[in-house]
């Protein structure tokens, strides 16, 4: 899952893809590099002033429309049911709700369009500060939250095979919390729905390694590989080409994918 932000203040690219043409070009590049899903966002998770629903729609829907038939599924990162409805009508097929369906109407919208939904763990009300988050057992509490929100989605008619869960690394969690979630990711995967991890260039990687935002790719790849080996099946990333190579290497080792080609020691002479 490749990240494309139409925001002027995004965490990683700082507005580099805010312009429509830049966002579409980034998405097309990600597809060419092997992304299966493009996740389009019009409002970052971090605290800040509310973004009017109409403005968020104006940011994401044109990207969705331009990417129709481009070769990847389109996801939209939003917690507003109205934005989700507009995006799904424009051609998106997945809604990535980083608030864990805080508004039950979101489940109705997703069910009504026979769409997929990413149910993510977070604690704060949308775009608000949540200082010093504390947990007794972060993995158990995150798992219980996700199980409850999955049950809500099912009760509102979302098909079980269209539900994805995300433990929400760094979302209202400190670095120790995110490391614990990574270490015990199998407990999240045991919920029985595909597990998504959004690790790319996050602060828990920077703090673990002492690296600034622009120098976290090796740590991001290591964390992604670790999570896939513990049950994650979707990785949400900024650096698509490098992550695709890492994932395809896992698939080749595990026998899930054939090598791209066979030459070494396959002929009369070793090339």
Phi and psi in degrees as a GROMACS rama.xvg file:
@    title "Ramachandran Plot"
@    xaxis  label "Phi"
@    yaxis  label "Psi"
@TYPE xy
-92.3692  141.065  UNK-2
-91.8648  127.092  UNK-3
-130.154  112.142  UNK-4
-103.917  123.797  UNK-5
-102.061  61.9672  UNK-6
-133.331  146.3  UNK-7
-80.4347  -7.19645  UNK-8
-134.142  33.9308  UNK-9
-65.4106  151.816  UNK-10
-55.9175  -45.6406  UNK-11
-97.3363  -51.683  UNK-12
-94.4203  -3.61116  UNK-13
53.7277  38.6965  UNK-14
92.4652  8.54184  UNK-15
-63.6783  -25.976  UNK-16
-114.718  27.4148  UNK-17
-69.0869  -38.8982  UNK-18
-66.9585  142.745  UNK-19
-56.9172  -49.6831  UNK-20
-62.1589  -37.2867  UNK-21
-67.0529  -39.3038  UNK-22
-65.3285  -44.4884  UNK-23
-64.7954  -43.0138  UNK-24
-62.1972  -40.4026  UNK-25
-63.5854  -41.9762  UNK-26
-63.9698  -44.52  UNK-27
-63.7557  -37.8278  UNK-28
-64.4371  -42.0641  UNK-29
-62.7814  -40.3323  UNK-30
-63.5831  -43.2915  UNK-31
-61.9701  -29.9838  UNK-32
-86.4103  -1.94833  UNK-33
114.585  7.46998  UNK-34
-66.8667  137.477  UNK-35
-92.0729  -27.1439  UNK-36
-134.129  138.503  UNK-37
-109.434  122.552  UNK-38
-104.317  109.718  UNK-39
-98.8755  126.338  UNK-40
-122.018  139.78  UNK-41
-114.756  2.53169  UNK-42
-155.168  127.431  UNK-43
-75.6693  159.673  UNK-44
-70.9669  -33.8561  UNK-45
-58.5207  155.276  UNK-46
-57.0021  147.144  UNK-47
170.915  174.605  UNK-48
-63.7398  148.509  UNK-49
-59.4994  143.974  UNK-50
-102.468  122.581  UNK-51
-53.606  141.956  UNK-52
-56.5964  -42.7149  UNK-53
-61.0323  -37.9609  UNK-54
-68.6148  -40.1535  UNK-55
-63.9486  -41.073  UNK-56
-59.8708  -44.2032  UNK-57
-63.7089  -25.552  UNK-58
-79.2346  -42.7248  UNK-59
-94.2251  -36.3021  UNK-60
-62.2899  -42.9992  UNK-61
-60.3185  -33.256  UNK-62
-67.0257  -46.1441  UNK-63
-57.5546  -45.516  UNK-64
-62.3776  -41.1599  UNK-65
-69.9178  -24.3753  UNK-66
-94.8511  -0.458347  UNK-67
-55.8996  125.767  UNK-68
76.4062  13.1086  UNK-69
-82.2106  -6.9951  UNK-70
108.67  7.98098  UNK-71
-141.026  153.204  UNK-72
-69.8099  148.011  UNK-73
-111.102  125.552  UNK-74
-111.515  149.616  UNK-75
-124.643  126.926  UNK-76
-88.0456  101.852  UNK-77
-156.058  154.537  UNK-78
-114.526  6.54377  UNK-79
-97.8334  121.001  UNK-80
-56.1063  -36.9321  UNK-81
-66.0472  -38.0741  UNK-82
-67.1689  -43.1792  UNK-83
-58.8344  -44.819  UNK-84
-61.0007  -46.7666  UNK-85
-63.1441  -39.8986  UNK-86
-68.1733  -42.3148  UNK-87
-66.0324  -37.7117  UNK-88
-68.0498  -25.0605  UNK-89
-85.1463  -9.05913  UNK-90
126.774  -3.34964  UNK-91
-68.0812  157.518  UNK-92
-128.354  -3.46063  UNK-93
-138.347  140.638  UNK-94
-113.51  128.946  UNK-95
-105.681  97.5102  UNK-96
-99.5675  101.975  UNK-97
-75.3087  1.30885  UNK-98
-103.959  8.01931  UNK-99
63.8956  41.6007  UNK-100
58.062  54.8164  UNK-101
-65.4587  -24.5904  UNK-102
-110.271  110.987  UNK-103
-57.2859  -21.9819  UNK-104
-59.6588  -27.8502  UNK-105
-59.3769  -41.346  UNK-106
-64.0853  -37.2081  UNK-107
-63.3173  -42.5998  UNK-108
-63.3865  -46.7542  UNK-109
-63.1766  -45.8361  UNK-110
-62.1593  -41.1546  UNK-111
-64.9491  -23.3267  UNK-112
-104.821  6.9864  UNK-113
51.7434  43.4312  UNK-114
-101.24  173.286  UNK-115
-94.9149  159.872  UNK-116
-142.269  137.674  UNK-117
-96.4101  119.062  UNK-118
-99.3506  111.309  UNK-119
-110.054  143.427  UNK-120
-83.0948  129.029  UNK-121
-156.023  162.511  UNK-122
-110.188  -32.738  UNK-123
-76.7505  150.887  UNK-124
-61.7507  150.619  UNK-125
-49.6467  130.718  UNK-126
58.3048  34.0461  UNK-127
-121.503  158.709  UNK-128
-78.1783  141.22  UNK-129
-134.064  87.2736  UNK-130
-73.9792  144.864  UNK-131
47.3858  60.4264  UNK-132
-59.8054  140.528  UNK-133
-133.55  142.614  UNK-134
-136.251  150.092  UNK-135
-76.2901  -54.6849  UNK-136
-134.927  101.158  UNK-137
-59.9369  -38.6658  UNK-138
-69.6731  -44.6334  UNK-139
-62.3637  -40.9789  UNK-140
-70.4017  -39.9974  UNK-141
-65.2103  -42.551  UNK-142
-62.808  -42.5385  UNK-143
-64.1533  -41.5536  UNK-144
-59.5027  -48.9289  UNK-145
-63.4028  -40.2883  UNK-146
-61.8106  -40.7623  UNK-147
-64.9212  -42.4971  UNK-148
-74.6857  -31.3527  UNK-149
-63.3989  -42.7387  UNK-150
-60.6279  -38.9707  UNK-151
-62.157  -46.5173  UNK-152
-59.2431  -44.3576  UNK-153
-63.2457  -40.4456  UNK-154
-64.3826  -26.198  UNK-155
-92.5537  6.27996  UNK-156
97.6089  6.81704  UNK-157
-70.8837  131.753  UNK-158
-65.7271  135.893  UNK-159
-58.2777  -33.9213  UNK-160
-74.5116  -5.04652  UNK-161
-105.21  12.2755  UNK-162
-104.29  130.816  UNK-163
-121.073  142.007  UNK-164
-114.627  146.703  UNK-165
-137.416  120.045  UNK-166
-69.3378  -10.8212  UNK-167
73.4204  54.6186  UNK-168
-51.0642  132.877  UNK-169
72.3867  -11.762  UNK-170
-80.4217  104.222  UNK-171
57.1631  39.382  UNK-172
-142.092  144.691  UNK-173
-88.9156  -179.683  UNK-174
-62.2816  -40.0826  UNK-175
-63.2469  -37.9405  UNK-176
-62.1476  -46.2435  UNK-177
-66.8823  -36.4827  UNK-178
-65.7399  -39.9416  UNK-179
-64.7208  -41.0017  UNK-180
-61.8877  -38.9459  UNK-181
-66.419  -45.9618  UNK-182
-60.1192  -37.3641  UNK-183
-111.707  31.8387  UNK-184
-61.1321  -27.4493  UNK-185
-56.0651  -29.1263  UNK-186
-69.2508  -30.2207  UNK-187
-75.7791  -44.0733  UNK-188
-61.985  -26.8209  UNK-189
-68.4021  -7.68893  UNK-190
-62.6085  -22.2486  UNK-191
96.1262  2.9812  UNK-192
-111.217  152.556  UNK-193
-53.3191  134.535  UNK-194
-100.98  127.02  UNK-195
-102.966  140.221  UNK-196
-123.042  131.708  UNK-197
-112.44  87.0939  UNK-198
-106.487  -18.7043  UNK-199
-55.226  115.222  UNK-200
60.7514  21.5021  UNK-201
-75.6192  168.268  UNK-202
-66.3588  -31.0459  UNK-203
-65.232  -29.3176  UNK-204
-72.9672  -45.1859  UNK-205
-60.8483  -42.5205  UNK-206
-71.8859  -33.868  UNK-207
-65.7552  -35.5548  UNK-208
-104.496  -12.291  UNK-209
71.2756  38.7784  UNK-210
-117.978  143.366  UNK-211
-78.4586  168.882  UNK-212
-51.6183  -40.5283  UNK-213
-80.5593  0.0893692  UNK-214
-128.269  37.3084  UNK-215
-113.898  9.31368  UNK-216
-62.141  -48.982  UNK-217
-57.9084  -42.6017  UNK-218
-64.8626  -37.5665  UNK-219
-63.3138  -42.3567  UNK-220
-66.272  -41.8423  UNK-221
-61.386  -43.7532  UNK-222
-65.9452  -39.3004  UNK-223
-64.1435  -45.2312  UNK-224
-61.6299  -45.3074  UNK-225
-57.3423  -45.3601  UNK-226
-67.2802  -40.0196  UNK-227
-63.4678  -37.3647  UNK-228
-70.5331  -11.3449  UNK-229
-112.592  16.8236  UNK-230
116.654  -9.06403  UNK-231
-65.3125  144.65  UNK-232
-125.99  -6.60279  UNK-233
-135.774  132.704  UNK-234
-120.058  128.373  UNK-235
-98.4867  119.801  UNK-236
-140.966  159.795  UNK-237
-91.8266  -40.1877  UNK-238
-96.0448  88.8322  UNK-239
-71.7608  -52.6716  UNK-240
-57.0811  -47.2628  UNK-241
-65.2973  -39.2628  UNK-242
-71.8842  -39.0987  UNK-243
-58.7553  -43.6145  UNK-244
-61.0136  -42.7097  UNK-245
-62.7769  -42.8678  UNK-246
-68.1559  -40.6354  UNK-247
-67.3238  -30.9631  UNK-248
-67.6765  -41.2408  UNK-249
-59.0917  -45.7822  UNK-250
-60.8273  -39.5186  UNK-251
-67.0234  -43.7077  UNK-252
-62.466  -42.3789  UNK-253
-79.5386  -7.1477  UNK-254
82.0197  15.9659  UNK-255
-85.2366  -15.4992  UNK-256
-144.225  139.605  UNK-257
-73.4163  149.581  UNK-258
-56.2351  152.83  UNK-259
-61.6587  -35.4923  UNK-260
-161.019  164.732  UNK-261
-125.427  116.735  UNK-262
-131.238  -40.6329  UNK-263
-63.7211  122.181  UNK-264
57.91  31.4234  UNK-265
-107.05  -1.71778  UNK-266
-129.16  -165.378  UNK-267
-68.734  -28.0207  UNK-268
-130.593  144.588  UNK-269
-77.8745  117.716  UNK-270
